[in-house]
Amino acid sequence: PTDTMTRLSFGLEAQALPLALGPLHLGAFAGGGIATAGSAGVYEKGPIASAGALLELDLTSHMALVARGGAREAWLPSGTSTAGTSSGGLSIY
């Protein structure tokens, strides 16, 4: 049988979108918090940091399409755990 490794993170994130080209906004994000990771009921925890770039395309004054890409690194007792991230979605403000 193959175990599944699970990693969850809990924290805060700051975003800045300083560049605007009409309805297109470009910026960055950075965050930090606590990560938990493990499998088969054995978990460990440690600090985590993340950073990356984001792009928003305004659809209305309260809604935008969002694309993000970045990386996260968690420092756990057994070593570091690094992951690339990418996501897209709809933001409603």
Summary of the structure (lengths in Angstrom):
residues: 93
radius of gyration: 16.3
end to end distance: 44.8
largest distance: 53.0
contacts: 238
relative contact order: 0.23
helix: 0%
strand: 85%
